[in-house]
Amino acid sequence: MAGPRPTHLKRQRERALIERRNEKAARREEAKARKQAAPPPAPGEDPDLAGIKPGPQPRLYEIDEEVEEVEDGKTAS
């Protein structure tokens, strides 16, 4: 006796796999085109460090304001 025939569920899975492969390939092509269109980095400049200034960085928020709120009995959020 032969085994069960492939069901429509298997065909759906296979179609989904093919679709995902195509989407991935399209994303790769898009990323490749984006990288080629981007301006080249300045010679001698590390792209990971571009735009970072040496020294102390500005604070994201003022700590003094938060301490005053806690002292006044308010919750700091």
Backbone torsions as a table, in degrees:
resi	resn	phi	psi	omega
1	MET	NA	133.9	-178.4
2	ALA	-79.3	156.0	179.0
3	GLY	-73.1	173.5	-178.9
4	PRO	-66.5	148.2	178.3
5	ARG	-77.2	154.5	177.7
6	PRO	-59.3	135.5	-177.7
7	THR	-92.2	175.2	178.1
8	HIS	-65.8	-23.8	178.2
9	LEU	-65.7	-39.6	178.3
10	LYS	-64.8	-42.5	178.6
11	ARG	-62.8	-39.4	177.9
12	GLN	-63.0	-43.1	178.2
13	ARG	-61.2	-44.1	-179.9
14	GLU	-63.8	-41.5	177.1
15	ARG	-63.1	-41.0	179.4
16	ALA	-64.0	-40.0	177.6
17	LEU	-62.9	-44.1	179.5
18	ILE	-63.6	-42.1	179.6
19	GLU	-62.4	-44.3	178.4
20	ARG	-62.2	-40.4	177.6
21	ARG	-60.5	-44.1	179.8
22	ASN	-64.9	-40.8	178.6
23	GLU	-63.8	-41.5	178.6
24	LYS	-62.9	-43.6	179.6
25	ALA	-62.9	-39.7	178.6
26	ALA	-65.2	-41.1	178.1
27	ARG	-63.7	-40.5	178.5
28	ARG	-61.8	-44.6	179.1
29	GLU	-62.9	-41.1	179.2
30	GLU	-63.2	-44.0	179.3
31	ALA	-64.3	-39.7	179.1
32	LYS	-63.2	-44.1	178.9
33	ALA	-65.3	-39.2	179.5
34	ARG	-64.2	-41.5	179.2
35	LYS	-65.7	-39.2	179.7
36	GLN	-68.8	-32.2	-178.2
37	ALA	-80.8	-19.3	-178.6
38	ALA	-69.2	144.1	178.7
39	PRO	-67.1	144.4	-179.4
40	PRO	-68.2	148.2	178.8
41	PRO	-67.8	156.1	178.4
42	ALA	-63.6	144.6	-179.2
43	PRO	-63.7	135.1	178.7
44	GLY	82.2	2.3	-178.8
45	GLU	-106.5	130.7	178.1
46	ASP	-78.9	121.8	-177.0
47	PRO	-63.8	-25.2	178.2
48	ASP	-72.0	-25.9	-176.7
49	LEU	-104.5	2.5	-177.9
50	ALA	-62.1	130.0	176.5
51	GLY	87.2	-2.3	178.6
52	ILE	-91.4	131.8	179.4
53	LYS	-99.0	138.0	177.3
54	PRO	-70.5	154.6	178.4
55	GLY	103.3	-174.8	-178.1
56	PRO	-64.2	140.3	-179.9
57	GLN	-91.9	151.1	178.2
58	PRO	-64.5	146.9	-179.7
59	ARG	-73.7	146.9	177.7
60	LEU	-75.7	-30.0	177.7
61	TYR	-152.5	161.6	-179.3
62	GLU	-87.8	124.1	-179.2
63	ILE	-69.3	-35.5	-178.0
64	ASP	-59.3	-40.6	179.3
65	GLU	-62.4	-39.9	-178.5
66	GLU	-67.6	-38.8	179.9
67	VAL	-66.3	-41.0	178.6
68	GLU	-61.4	-40.8	180.0
69	GLU	-64.2	-39.6	180.0
70	VAL	-67.8	-40.2	-179.9
71	GLU	-66.3	-32.2	-179.8
72	ASP	-77.1	-4.2	179.6
73	GLY	93.3	-0.3	177.9
74	LYS	-85.4	155.5	176.6
75	THR	-87.0	137.5	177.9
76	ALA	-81.3	131.0	178.8
77	SER	-123.0	NA	NA
